[in-house]
Amino acid sequence: MNLWMTWEPGRTWKVGGGALYMSRRYADVDNTAGVPSYVVLNGMVSYRVNQHLEFQLNLNNITDKLCYNGVYYTEVDENHAVPGPGRTLLLTAKIRF
């Protein structure tokens, strides 16, 4: 489940935040090996310079929670869990022509 909300207090600023919930997932056919459920919190702030340029700063996985991009089954003795990224800061520029 994913919930994301933004608020624009004016024409130039925007702030937002959200939460991603993943339930327990299994990596084998018998549902004995898997990863626990978790919640990841994310946030953002953006500034619109003009109609052509906007900067956005995102902070993903704010609490640096251990999360998983995927789990999969290969064979009876081999199951895999792929960890997701930790706390990540991302700055982007949006240019409109």
C-alpha positions, 0 to 999 in steps of 0.5 A: 500500500502506498500513500502520498500527499502534497501541499502547495502553500503558494505558486513556488513551493510544494512539500509532500510526504508519504508512506509505503507499506509492504506486507510479509513476502515469502521466498519459497513455495512452502511459505517458510522463508521470507522477509517481514513487513515494513513501512518506508517513509519518504518526503519532498520539497520543491521550488519553482523558479519560473514556468521553465525551471523547478528544483525538487529535493526528495528524501527517501527512506527517511528512517533508514529502514531495512527494506527489500526490493524483491524476494525469489526462489531458486531451488529448495536450498536457495532463496534470495532477498534483495535489499532496497536502498537505505536513506537516499537524498535526491536532487532533480531539476525539471526544465520545461521548453 
